[in-house]
Amino acid sequence: MSSVFVVGTGDTKHAELEYITNVIRAAGTEAIFVDVGTTRHESTADVTPDDVAGYHPDGAEAVRSSDRGEAVAAMSEALTRYVVAHAGELAGIIGAGGSGGTALVTPAMRALPVGVPKLMVSTVASSNVAPYVGPSDIAMMYSVTDVAGLNRISRHVLGNAANAMVGMVANPIPASRDDLPPIGLTMFGVTTPLVTRLAAELAGRFDPLVFHATGTGGQSMEKLVDSGLIVGVLDMTTTEVADHVAGGVFSAGSDRIGAIARTGVPYVGSVGAVDMVNFGALDTVPARFTERNLHVHNSQVTLMRTTPEENVAIGEFIADKLNACHGPVRFLLPEGGVSMIDAPGQPFHDPEADETLFATIEANVVQTASRTVSRVAANINDETFVEAVLASFDDVMLTVASDRHTATGRH
C-alpha cells in the first residue's frame, strides 16, 4: 500500500512531524515519518537521516558537513533522490518547517509529477513562495506560529494540514475525458484572442492546456514537456524571454524553450507580447527605466515597451534555442504587431522595434526542412494569423506521425 511521506528535520521538529504522522494514521491512511535532520541526532523516525543521506551521489558523508548550509543543501539533494526512487510507494508528501526546512523539503516535492499531492506547512508561506513552489503544484500553508513545538495554535494548523493531505490521497479525482492528447499553449492578456481561438479550434482533437506566461507559467509548461506529458506546443507568447533579457519580473529563466530542444516535441512558436517587459506597480519600475515608454496595465502591473536594441538580444536568445531543437519547428512572425497594444494607434506600436526583432530571428535561425521561420502579414490576434498557426501545427504533428510510421516500417 502506498503511504504519505511526512518529511522534516526530526532533530528540531520531531514532535510536530510525529503529530502530523499520527493524525494521518488516525484517519486510516498509511504514513511514513522521514527524518532529514542534519545534526547526527538519534532518530526514531521510520526513515532516518542516514537512510536518506545514503542516496546522495557522493555518499552519506556528503551530508555530514560541519557547515550547516552545506549539510542542508546536501540533504536536500539526497532527499530528492530518495523521494524519486520511492515514488511508487508514495501517495502524497507533506512537510513542516521554517525557511531552512522549507528550502530543504520543497525541491523533493518539485521533483514529483504534477498531480501527486504535495503540502508544505511553513513559516514563510505568507510571503513570496515562488522560489519554493516553482512550476510545481505544491500547496503552501502558513504555520501562523513558528514550527517550534505543539501549542493550541500549531495543533490546529498542523492537524488541518494532515487532514487535508488525507483528503487529497483518499479521494480519487472524478473521472473526466482524458483520452485526447494534451498540448501546451502559452497566453498573456494581450494574446488572449489568438490563444482562445486556437484552443477552441483544437479542442476536438486535443486537450489544450493553457499556461499564463508569467515566468512560472512557462516553466510549468516546459516541466510537463520534459515529463513527456505534452505531445505538442503552441508557444504563442514568449514574453518571458523579454523579461529575462531586460530584467522584468516575469522571467522564466535562461532555460526557456530548453525543454523543446531536449525532447524534440513538435513546436509552433511566435513572439507574442515580446513588445513588453513586465514590472509591478508603477512606483516599482527601476529608476533607469522611468523615461521609457511605460503603460499602466492595472494598479499592480506596469508594462515597458522593448527597444530595438533589446529586441536584438531577444531575437538572438530565441534563435539560439530554436537552433538547438531537433524536432519539427515552425516559428511565425506577425508583421502587423506582436500584441493587442502593438498595433496602429496603440501605445506600443513600434514597427522599427518589431522589424529588428524579426530580422534578428531570421538572420540567426539555421533553417532546415524541419525548422522554418516565416512571416505572416497580420497582427498576432488576427484571424489570418490564427489560420497560419493552425496550418503550421497540423504540419508539425503530421511530420512526427510520418516519422513514426517510417521508423516502424509502416507505410
Summary of the structure (lengths in Angstrom):
residues: 411
radius of gyration: 24.1
end to end distance: 45.2
largest distance: 70.4
contacts: 1434
relative contact order: 0.08
helix: 44%
strand: 18%
